[in-house]
Amino acid sequence: MESVVALEGVTVRRTGRAILAEVDWTVQAGQHSAALGPHGAGQTTPRRLAPAASHPATTPAPDPRAPPLRAPRHPTAPRRR
């Protein structure tokens, strides 16, 4: 089966401190994955390292230089001033 995410031995440091050390994470096509832990424990960091984990293969990864997308205003919503 094809791997859509594969991280092996990844270490991430922030301000000189390892927030992830020697992480291995593999997700096969069609599999779901979850990271559980206390608030601030680094669950999002591996997902940021593997864009395919956040964006399905059928959707191209967004250009990081592009401006953020905004939802269109509902026609009956009051306008901000």
One Martini backbone bead per residue (centre of mass of N, CA, C, O) as a GRO file, in nm:
protein
   81
    1MET     BB    1   0.100   0.034   0.017
    2GLU     BB    2   0.065   0.369   0.007
    3SER     BB    3   0.239   0.643   0.116
    4VAL     BB    4   0.143   0.979   0.225
    5VAL     BB    5   0.309   0.952   0.498
    6ALA     BB    6   0.671   1.005   0.587
    7LEU     BB    7   0.836   0.988   0.896
    8GLU     BB    8   1.192   0.979   0.995
    9GLY     BB    9   1.364   1.085   1.261
   10VAL     BB   10   1.228   1.344   1.373
   11THR     BB   11   1.354   1.672   1.463
   12VAL     BB   12   1.240   1.946   1.674
   13ARG     BB   13   1.340   2.288   1.720
   14ARG     BB   14   1.290   2.533   1.987
   15THR     BB   15   1.488   2.737   2.132
   16GLY     BB   16   1.695   2.473   2.168
   17ARG     BB   17   1.443   2.278   2.194
   18ALA     BB   18   1.306   1.969   2.196
   19ILE     BB   19   0.972   1.888   2.084
   20LEU     BB   20   1.090   1.667   1.891
   21ALA     BB   21   1.202   1.312   1.900
   22GLU     BB   22   1.236   1.071   1.688
   23VAL     BB   23   1.000   1.068   1.469
   24ASP     BB   24   0.752   0.833   1.362
   25TRP     BB   25   0.539   0.858   1.056
   26THR     BB   26   0.272   0.660   0.908
   27VAL     BB   27   0.053   0.690   0.617
   28GLN     BB   28  -0.183   0.536   0.451
   29ALA     BB   29  -0.385   0.492   0.212
   30GLY     BB   30  -0.701   0.548   0.376
   31GLN     BB   31  -0.600   0.648   0.636
   32HIS     BB   32  -0.609   0.733   0.974
   33SER     BB   33  -0.508   1.006   1.202
   34ALA     BB   34  -0.393   1.063   1.548
   35ALA     BB   35  -0.319   1.320   1.797
   36LEU     BB   36  -0.249   1.281   2.139
   37GLY     BB   37  -0.273   1.533   2.402
   38PRO     BB   38  -0.179   1.784   2.558
   39HIS     BB   39  -0.176   2.097   2.559
   40GLY     BB   40   0.118   2.173   2.376
   41ALA     BB   41   0.259   1.879   2.277
   42GLY     BB   42   0.274   1.867   1.937
   43GLN     BB   43   0.050   1.762   1.730
   44THR     BB   44   0.093   1.966   1.475
   45THR     BB   45   0.390   1.949   1.378
   46PRO     BB   46   0.390   1.697   1.188
   47ARG     BB   47   0.173   1.812   0.994
   48ARG     BB   48   0.349   2.055   0.898
   49LEU     BB   49   0.577   1.862   0.771
   50ALA     BB   50   0.314   1.713   0.624
   51PRO     BB   51   0.110   1.824   0.386
   52ALA     BB   52  -0.053   1.560   0.315
   53ALA     BB   53  -0.207   1.555   0.594
   54SER     BB   54  -0.384   1.826   0.517
   55HIS     BB   55  -0.378   1.738   0.200
   56PRO     BB   56  -0.512   1.588  -0.027
   57ALA     BB   57  -0.410   1.448  -0.325
   58THR     BB   58  -0.647   1.604  -0.489
   59THR     BB   59  -0.508   1.850  -0.345
   60PRO     BB   60  -0.326   2.106  -0.369
   61ALA     BB   61  -0.094   2.268  -0.228
   62PRO     BB   62  -0.056   2.556  -0.092
   63ASP     BB   63   0.062   2.866  -0.124
   64PRO     BB   64   0.244   3.029   0.122
   65ARG     BB   65   0.224   3.324  -0.033
   66ALA     BB   66  -0.064   3.329  -0.015
   67PRO     BB   67  -0.340   3.452   0.069
   68PRO     BB   68  -0.584   3.423   0.270
   69LEU     BB   69  -0.880   3.280   0.298
   70ARG     BB   70  -1.220   3.389   0.247
   71ALA     BB   71  -1.527   3.398   0.330
   72PRO     BB   72  -1.811   3.474   0.215
   73ARG     BB   73  -2.049   3.693   0.247
   74HIS     BB   74  -2.346   3.703   0.359
   75PRO     BB   75  -2.614   3.873   0.230
   76THR     BB   76  -2.752   3.916   0.541
   77ALA     BB   77  -2.511   4.027   0.659
   78PRO     BB   78  -2.364   4.248   0.835
   79ARG     BB   79  -2.175   4.518   0.807
   80ARG     BB   80  -1.872   4.631   0.851
   81ARG     BB   81  -1.704   4.933   0.999
   0.00000   0.00000   0.00000
